[in-house]
Amino acid sequence: MASALFRYRVSLVLFIIGLIISGVTAFPLLHELRLLCHWLGIEDPSRYAELTGLRHWIGFVAHGLEETYAKFPFIAYGTDWLAFGHLSIAVFFIRPLWKPLESDWVLKCGLICCLGILPLAFIAGSMRGIPFYWQLIDTSFGLFGAVPLLYCLKMSREMQARKT
């Protein structure tokens, strides 16, 4: 049982770390986009129309954030709340670390949220003009997040069966 519990906890810790990283990286979006522009060789994001593919999209987003933050810095407050949401959700997964046999409901709620990413990304993404390939990247967070949660749910059921 210790081995199963260890694997369960490692999987859940990876999920929690993913939530924390997603949250923390939502704070410095403009800085991150500037860094990404540098890596992709985009010297002037305002000239995004001259770019193609991923470079066009990243330049367009960087330019949009530059303009928006310069004129309306309070808009960044929305992504601050997004970050806080990720960090807050991570807190809920601490209990299953210590009481896995009593916490399946947390894992199931997490799975529902992972599933909910799919319609959100495809519906809202289409409405907001997000390129389809970027919508796929967004949905991958739900798909990759579901993997450790499904594994933990399976492990908790196995541990429960061994206990009875």
C-alpha positions as CSV (number, residue, x, y, z in Angstrom):
1,M,0.0,0.0,0.0
2,A,2.9,2.4,0.7
3,S,4.1,2.1,-2.9
4,A,0.6,2.8,-4.3
5,L,0.3,5.7,-1.8
6,F,3.7,7.1,-2.9
7,R,2.7,6.9,-6.6
8,Y,-0.6,8.5,-5.9
9,R,1.0,11.4,-4.0
10,V,3.7,12.0,-6.6
11,S,1.0,12.2,-9.3
12,L,-1.1,14.6,-7.3
13,V,1.9,16.7,-6.4
14,L,2.7,17.0,-10.1
15,F,-0.8,18.2,-10.7
16,I,-0.6,20.7,-7.9
17,I,2.7,22.0,-9.3
18,G,1.1,22.4,-12.7
19,L,-1.7,24.5,-11.2
20,I,0.8,26.6,-9.3
21,I,3.0,27.2,-12.4
22,S,-0.1,28.0,-14.4
23,G,-1.1,30.5,-11.8
24,V,2.3,32.1,-11.2
25,T,2.9,32.5,-14.9
26,A,-0.4,34.4,-15.4
27,F,1.0,37.4,-13.4
28,P,3.8,38.6,-15.7
29,L,2.1,38.0,-19.1
30,L,3.5,41.0,-20.8
31,H,7.1,40.3,-19.7
32,E,6.7,36.6,-20.8
33,L,5.4,37.7,-24.2
34,R,8.3,40.1,-24.6
35,L,10.7,37.3,-23.8
36,L,8.9,35.0,-26.3
37,C,9.0,37.7,-29.0
38,H,12.8,37.9,-28.4
39,W,13.2,34.1,-28.7
40,L,11.1,34.1,-31.9
41,G,13.0,37.0,-33.4
42,I,10.1,39.4,-33.3
43,E,11.8,42.8,-32.8
44,D,8.7,45.0,-33.1
45,P,5.4,43.3,-32.2
46,S,3.5,46.3,-33.7
47,R,4.6,45.0,-37.1
48,Y,2.8,41.6,-36.5
49,A,1.0,42.0,-39.8
50,E,4.2,41.3,-41.6
51,L,4.7,38.0,-39.8
52,T,3.1,34.6,-40.4
53,G,2.0,31.6,-38.4
54,L,2.9,31.4,-34.8
55,R,5.1,34.5,-35.0
56,H,2.1,36.5,-36.3
57,W,-0.1,35.3,-33.4
58,I,2.6,36.0,-30.7
59,G,3.4,39.4,-32.2
60,F,-0.3,40.3,-32.4
61,V,-0.9,39.2,-28.8
62,A,2.2,41.0,-27.6
63,H,1.2,44.2,-29.4
64,G,-2.3,44.0,-28.0
65,L,-1.0,43.6,-24.5
66,E,1.5,46.5,-24.9
67,E,-1.2,48.8,-26.1
68,T,-3.8,47.7,-23.6
69,Y,-1.5,47.8,-20.6
70,A,-0.2,51.2,-21.6
71,K,-3.7,52.7,-21.9
72,F,-5.7,50.5,-19.5
73,P,-3.3,48.9,-17.0
74,F,-6.3,47.7,-14.8
75,I,-7.1,45.1,-17.5
76,A,-4.1,43.1,-16.1
77,Y,-6.0,42.8,-12.9
78,G,-8.2,40.2,-14.7
79,T,-5.2,37.9,-15.2
80,D,-4.1,38.6,-11.6
81,W,-7.4,37.0,-10.6
82,L,-6.9,34.2,-13.1
83,A,-3.6,33.5,-11.3
84,F,-5.2,33.7,-7.9
85,G,-7.9,31.2,-9.1
86,H,-5.2,28.7,-10.1
87,L,-3.4,29.0,-6.8
88,S,-6.7,28.7,-4.9
89,I,-7.7,25.6,-6.8
90,A,-4.3,24.1,-6.0
91,V,-5.1,24.4,-2.3
92,F,-8.1,22.1,-2.6
93,F,-5.8,19.2,-3.7
94,I,-3.8,19.3,-0.5
95,R,-6.4,17.3,1.5
96,P,-6.3,14.4,-0.9
97,L,-2.5,14.2,-0.4
98,W,-3.1,13.3,3.2
99,K,-6.4,11.6,3.1
100,P,-6.7,9.9,-0.4
101,L,-9.3,7.4,0.7
102,E,-11.7,10.2,1.8
103,S,-11.1,12.7,-1.0
104,D,-12.3,11.1,-4.3
105,W,-14.8,14.0,-4.6
106,V,-11.9,16.5,-5.0
107,L,-10.4,14.4,-7.8
108,K,-13.8,14.1,-9.5
109,C,-14.4,17.9,-9.3
110,G,-10.9,18.4,-10.8
111,L,-11.8,16.1,-13.6
112,I,-15.0,18.0,-14.3
113,C,-13.0,21.2,-14.5
114,C,-10.5,19.6,-16.8
115,L,-13.4,18.5,-19.1
116,G,-14.9,21.9,-18.9
117,I,-11.8,23.4,-20.5
118,L,-12.7,21.8,-23.8
119,P,-16.0,23.6,-24.5
120,L,-14.6,26.8,-23.0
121,A,-11.5,26.8,-25.3
122,F,-13.4,25.9,-28.4
123,I,-16.5,28.1,-27.9
124,A,-14.9,31.2,-26.3
125,G,-11.8,30.8,-28.4
126,S,-13.8,30.8,-31.6
127,M,-15.8,33.8,-30.4
128,R,-12.7,35.7,-29.5
129,G,-10.8,34.9,-32.8
130,I,-8.2,32.6,-31.2
131,P,-6.5,30.5,-33.8
132,F,-7.6,26.9,-33.8
133,Y,-4.0,25.6,-33.1
134,W,-3.9,27.8,-30.0
135,Q,-7.3,26.5,-28.9
136,L,-5.7,23.0,-29.1
137,I,-2.8,24.2,-26.9
138,D,-5.4,25.6,-24.4
139,T,-7.4,22.3,-24.4
140,S,-4.2,20.4,-23.7
141,F,-4.1,21.8,-20.2
142,G,-7.4,20.0,-19.5
143,L,-6.3,16.8,-21.1
144,F,-2.8,16.7,-19.5
145,G,-4.4,17.7,-16.1
146,A,-6.9,14.9,-16.3
147,V,-4.1,12.2,-16.6
148,P,-2.8,12.5,-13.1
149,L,-6.3,12.9,-11.7
150,L,-7.5,9.8,-13.4
151,Y,-4.5,7.9,-12.2
152,C,-5.0,9.1,-8.6
153,L,-8.7,8.1,-8.7
154,K,-7.7,4.7,-9.9
155,M,-5.1,4.4,-7.2
156,S,-7.4,5.5,-4.5
157,R,-10.0,2.9,-5.6
158,E,-7.2,0.2,-5.5
159,M,-6.1,1.3,-2.1
160,Q,-9.7,1.3,-0.8
161,A,-10.2,-2.2,-2.2
162,R,-7.1,-3.4,-0.4
163,K,-8.2,-1.8,2.8
164,T,-11.6,-3.6,2.9
